[in-house]
């Protein structure tokens, strides 16, 4: 029996690539033949994957898994296979966030959501990495839906941090951290507004640190950078660092006082988990998947107002008892995530597929 995975683009170090790699290792350890097939891949991954053009015709008893996060020819291909079909949904940001900023991204997002709906009748097993995503699948008519939390390589976070970067940011300023690509759904402009309010009405000793790719939406990045200038935030008060190496990112988590997310759309939000790992308390807008990922941890905002967000950040940063409570709640949620029985879950799902007609 084969259990193969289809991934439109196989990248080293991203969430989908890491998930596919981990699943293949598990399937092989269970005695199944298993490969990752992709349309494109990073250089150096030729020995770890095969192109979809080499995908062998599966038998009816085989299982084929599609990782879905964008439209691709793999969706139609999956629908026509005789094998048992599973889908792992990693979310698609609604097109509305990209209208006027990047029309091509908006077009792709609309196509992706339309394409996702077409697979509901053919998927025998439907997995989502958050309850929010699972409910989205259910609303589209998918059956046999389950939450299968995003794979997290916890060992990675035990590596040393960059002490120079850590010490550079440990000064008298309140460090507000956000990790995520500079994209319209992340509402980076609201982070800027919050820091402006904090500087003007609470304390001038504040610093916004944003870690994430800046080149996906260059016009949007230019706009939020210009906004920071127009709000008289100095370079040391609004730091857009782009993508940084892991050791520097770990140092920034440890050097920060609060993780602030004002994003209006997340499918899971891995940086929330990373904040738990580094004992960084979280203030977040309770939108999309964020409340489901946070569980009983973090301070949730019901709406965005710069005054309320800034005051929440200051309260968390300056109140030891509250900070301790938020850190401890994060540790509990992290413990639940670590204890999720991934292997037992997969064995049960595979067994169900093998029994189904």
HELIX and SHEET records of a PDB file:
HELIX    1   1 UNK A   15  UNK A   29  1                                  15    
HELIX    2   2 UNK A   52  UNK A   54  5                                   3    
HELIX    3   3 UNK A   73  UNK A   79  1                                   7    
HELIX    4   4 UNK A   95  UNK A   97  5                                   3    
HELIX    5   5 UNK A  103  UNK A  118  1                                  16    
HELIX    6   6 UNK A  131  UNK A  139  1                                   9    
HELIX    7   7 UNK A  154  UNK A  158  5                                   5    
HELIX    8   8 UNK A  163  UNK A  169  1                                   7    
HELIX    9   9 UNK A  184  UNK A  186  5                                   3    
HELIX   10  10 UNK A  188  UNK A  197  1                                  10    
HELIX   11  11 UNK A  198  UNK A  202  3                                   5    
HELIX   12  12 UNK A  218  UNK A  230  1                                  13    
HELIX   13  13 UNK A  246  UNK A  255  1                                  10    
HELIX   14  14 UNK A  270  UNK A  277  1                                   8    
HELIX   15  15 UNK A  290  UNK A  294  1                                   5    
HELIX   16  16 UNK A  306  UNK A  318  1                                  13    
HELIX   17  17 UNK A  320  UNK A  338  1                                  19    
HELIX   18  18 UNK A  342  UNK A  355  1                                  14    
SHEET    1   A 7 UNK A  50  UNK A  51  0                                        
SHEET    2   A 7 UNK A  36  UNK A  41  1                                        
SHEET    3   A 7 UNK A   3  UNK A  10  1                                        
SHEET    4   A 7 UNK A  63  UNK A  68  1                                        
SHEET    5   A 7 UNK A  84  UNK A  89  1                                        
SHEET    6   A 7 UNK A 125  UNK A 128  1                                        
SHEET    7   A 7 UNK A 145  UNK A 147  1                                        
SHEET    1   B 6 UNK A 238  UNK A 242  0                                        
SHEET    2   B 6 UNK A 206  UNK A 211  1                                        
SHEET    3   B 6 UNK A 174  UNK A 179  1                                        
SHEET    4   B 6 UNK A 258  UNK A 261  1                                        
SHEET    5   B 6 UNK A 282  UNK A 285  1                                        
SHEET    6   B 6 UNK A 299  UNK A 301  1                                        
END                                                                             
